[in-house]
Amino acid sequence: MIVFFEHGRLGNQLFQYAALKELYPNQRLVFFGFEALKQALEHVDAIIIEKTKLPGWLRFALKKFLLVLARLRIIGTIQEIHKNSTSYVKKTKGAISIYYLKTSYFQHQTMLDKINPHLNLTHHKSHEALEWIKQNISQSSKQNLVFIHIRRGDYLTWPSREHPAVLDKQWYIRAMDQMRTKVRNPFFLLLSDDPYYAKDCFGDQPNMVISENDQMIDLALMSHCQHGILSASSYAWWGACFSKTRRREGGIYLAPKYWGGHRKAAWVPEDFITNWLTYIE
């Protein structure tokens, strides 16, 4: 049994779940939190104890208790190790076959090559996304639908205030121009955690519609697109991954070179390089 406390939003949760199922297919998973994961996927093969079921102080106490058991080697631990530009997962056994998973994101080349992307989004959210596309996008425009994901929020200060991961407007304009050279008559579907910014900066763009849906429907919308322009976000990565899996071949996905470290020309995370993405500066 592997016990893990939520750390990160939906994109991170998808990576964590997919990685654990790939690395430890026979282990029972017990997740504390992970409501977003439960809402996003049709089926989650894990016991999910939602945050509303346990008060914050009790979750904190339980986490500390498990850490004490891990230090005493009563239970084992699983953790990511990053050393000398390489990443791997270390499993340490305890006296009983329960493992405490230390905060891990599984976003590095070694893990990307192993993750099985065939997770199923909930049917009703996928249906809602298709209905939204039907109501807002013409039939002819659906043939070459390109999602654009803009992440702001915490990306205005992450990974640092000096070099935030947020992308400027001109990067997206260049990406759109490049997509137009690769895709005939693309129609852009813009999604963002800051829809007001999206409208202010891109509302005058031709052949574009802006989504104001919740993150679950937006993820399903991305999955129904043929191509994509990504922010440096694990959420956008999964949107592209679901799109690629649905399309199977021929999709074009543009992303910032160096991912979250594009402003200082250094990969963040250090080894988060995906072979089916096209990276642009």
Secondary structure, DSSP 8 states (H G I E B T S, - for coil): -EEEE--S-HHHHHHHHHHHHHH-TTS-EEEES-HHHHHHBS---SEEE-GGGS-HHHHHHHHHHHHHHHHTTSSEEEEEEEETTEEEEEEE--SSS-EEE-S----SHHHHTT------B-HHHHHHHHHHHHHHS-TTGGGGEEEEEE--GGGGTSS-SSS-S---HHHHHHHHHHHHHHSSS-EEEEEES-HHHHHHHHTT-SSEEE----HHHHHHHHHT-SEEE--S-HHHHHHHHHHHHHH-S---EEEETTBTTTTTTS-BSTT---TTSEEE-
